Amino acid sequence: MAKVIAIANQKGGVGKTTTAVNVAASMAATKRKVLLIDLDPQGNATMGSGIDKYEVSATSYELLIEEQPIDEVIIKDTAGKYDLIPGNGDVTAAEIKLMEVFARELRLRNALKPVLNYYDFIFIDCPPSLSQLTVNALAAADSVLVPMQCEYYALEGLTALMDTIQKLASVVNPNLKIEGVLRTMYDPRNRLANDVSEQLKRHFGEQVYRTVIPRNVRLAEAPSFGAPAMYYDKSSTGAKAYLALAGEILRRRDTHKVAASA
């Protein structure tokens, strides 16, 4: 059964969509079956997957609001070799219409049920806000991966995000866990980045991934070419870092399985 991971941070500009696209591609490169869901009205994960968000016939809007069957919304042929449920500006309307829907926070969870046994991993790229779309993602997810920059305000926002996740978990998804905290756009020459990194490890311990995503020009360039970094420049430090992250996620999953069966 698929492990569903929401990639969320209510602060923008932390590398959330970059992480969603590149970890999905890296996991697909390990021969896992992967689905990426673009819940962000900006549609950046869709464009970064090599799909024109203006040309798609159905998006996560149709999945959530019109309850179109999930297999009719999924796009199979993406630049990252994973499957995709695209997003674009239409998803903004879903935010409004969900307010009028009964059991609105469960729409995505219910929509995913037919494909849970087909995929190994389902990644959800959330909007940079605590919206009805994000709540749907958290209700559907097994865990949350939190990308963040190592700067003071990001650290402050992370604490608030963790509190929010715990409150939502108690209401809509009691099994929701923190998958991990990912340090992104990291520059080891920056003293503040190193200080915040150490604070993160002290406060969150093993929840902080050992893998660190560096500042990397190739990661920034890849979306404009409609491809994940590993297909734009597989030798780049950014591409290698996301492959390492995929490996770390797999090792954690296997460790948890062993612990659960003991």
N, C-alpha and C positions, 0 to 999 in steps of 0.2 A: 504493500500500500504506500502511496506517495507521502512523503513528508512535505508539509505545506509551510513555507517560510515567508512571512511578511517582511519586507525591507522598508523600514519606517524611521522617520525622524521629522518632527514637526518644524524643525529648522531647515530652511532651504540652503542650497549651495554646499552640501556636505559630501557630495559624491554618491547620493542615493541611487540615481538612475544609472550612473556609470557602474556601480556595484551590481545592480540588478542585471544589466546586460552582460557584463563580463563574468559574473559568477555563473550565470545560466549557460553561457557558451563554454566556460571551463568545465562545468559539470557534464555538459553534453559531450565534450571531448573525451571524457572518461568512459564513454559508452553508456551513460545513464540516460534514461528517457526523461526529458525535461520540458516543462511548460512554463512560460513566462507570461504573466498577466499584467497588462499596462492599465492601471486604474487612475493614472494621472492625466487630467484633461490636456496637459501640454503635449502628450503623445511622444515624448522624447525617447522612451524605451522602444517604441514602435519604429521611429525613424532610425535609431541606433541599431535596429535589427535588420535594416535594409528594406523595410516596408514603408511605402508612402502612405502616411496617415490620412491624406486627402483622398486616396483612391480606394480605401477599404470599403467593403459592402456592409460589414457589421463590426461592432466594437463591444467593449465591456458594457456599454449602454444597453445594447440589445439583450445582452446576457442578464443584466440586473433588472431592467425595467420591463422589457417585452417578453422576458423569459424564453428567449429563443434557445433551442437546444444547443448545448455547448459544442457539440461536434460540428455545428453549422457556423460557429463563430471562430473556431480555431484555424489559424493559418499554419500550414506545415512547412512551407519552403522559406526559411529565413537565412540570413547571412551567418547567424550563429549556430546553425544546425540544431536548433531547438524549436519547439512549437510555440506559437504566440497567440494570445488573445489581445488584439490591438486596442489602442486608445487614441482619442483625438478630442477636439472641442465638444463633440456631442456628449461626452461624459459629464460635462458641467451640468447638463440638464438632468442627469441621473441624480446628482446631489440634491436637486430641488424636489424631484418627483419621489425620491425615497422617503421624504418627510411625510408623504401621504399614504405610504404602503404599510400594511399590517406585517408585523415581524420583520421590519425592514433590515435590521442588522444581520439577519440570517440568509438574505438573498444569495450572497456569494457562496456561503457554506453549502446550501442546498443545490446550487447550480453545479458545484464541483463533484458531487457524489458519483455521477456516472463515470468519471474518468480517474477516480482515485486509485483504482487497481491497475490502471494502464501506465501511469507515470511513476518514476522513482522520486522526483522532486518537482514541486510546484513553487515557483517564486512569484511574489506579488509586489510590484513596484507601486508604492503608495504615494498620494499627493503630499506635499510638504505642509500639512495642516492636520488637525484632529477633526476631520470631517466625517460625514456619514459613509463616504467611500473608505476611509481609513478604518472606521469602526467595523465595516463589513469585512475588510481584510483581516483584522485582528480576531473577529469572530470565527473566521474560516481557518485561521492558521494554527499550527501546532506550536510555533515559536516565532520570535521576532529577532531579526538581525538589524542592529542599529549602527549605521555608519556615522562617524563623527570626526570632525577636525580637532586637532589638539590645540585648542585655544580656550581662553577663559570663558567666554560667553557660551561656547559649545558645551563646556563642562557643566555650567549652570543649567542649561537647557536639558542636558541629559538626565539630570536628577529629576526634573519636572516630568520628563517623558516616562521615566521608570515608574514614577508615582501614578501617572495616568494609565499606564499599561496594567499595573496591579489593580487599580480600581475597575477598569474595564473587564479584566479577567474575572473578577469576583461577580460581575453582573452577566456577561454574555459568553464567557469562555473560561471556565474554571481550570482547564488543562493548559492554558496558554503559558509558555515559558519564555525566558530570554535565551535566544539561540546564542547570541554573542555580541560583543561590542567591537566594531572594526575601526581602527585608526586609519583615516584616509588623508590623502594629500600631505603626507608626512615628510617633513624636511628635518633630518637629524642635526643639521647645523643650527637650527633655531632653538635657542635655549628654552623659550616658553613652551615649544612643542614637546621638548624632553621633560620639562617639569610637569606638564599636564598629563603626559603619558604615564609618568610615575604615579601621579595621583590616581589615575584611572586604575592602574594595576593594584594599588593599595586598597582602593574602595570596592572594586568589582572583582578582583582576584581572577579566578579561572574563566570568568565570563568574558574577559578581554582576550580576543584572538592573539595568538603569537604572531601571526602573519600581519604585516604592516603594508599598507598600500602607499607607495611613494608619490610625491609630485612627479609627474611624467608627461612630457609633451605628447607622446604617442597616444596616451589615454585621452588627452584633450582633443587630439586631431581625429581619432577614429570615428566618432559619431558623424562628422561631416562627410565621411566616406561611406556611411551606412553599414558599418561593420564593427563587431567587437574587436578589441585590441589584438587578440591572438590571431585574427584573420587579417588585420591591417599590418601588424608588425609583431610576429610571434617572438622575436628576440628581444623586444623591449622589456624594460624592468617592470612596467605596469602589467603587461600580459603575463609575465612569469609570476608576479605577485598574486594575481587572481587565480592562476593555476594552483599555487601553493595554498590559497584560501580554500579552494574546492577540496584539496586533499585533507586539509585540517577539518573541514565540515564532515567529510566521510569518516575520518578517524574518530571524531567525537560521536558520530552516530553509532559506529560499531562498538565503541566503548560503552555507550549507554545500553545497547542491546545486550551485551555480555553481562553488565551489572543487573539488568532487569531479569535475566534468566537465571542468575545465581541464587 
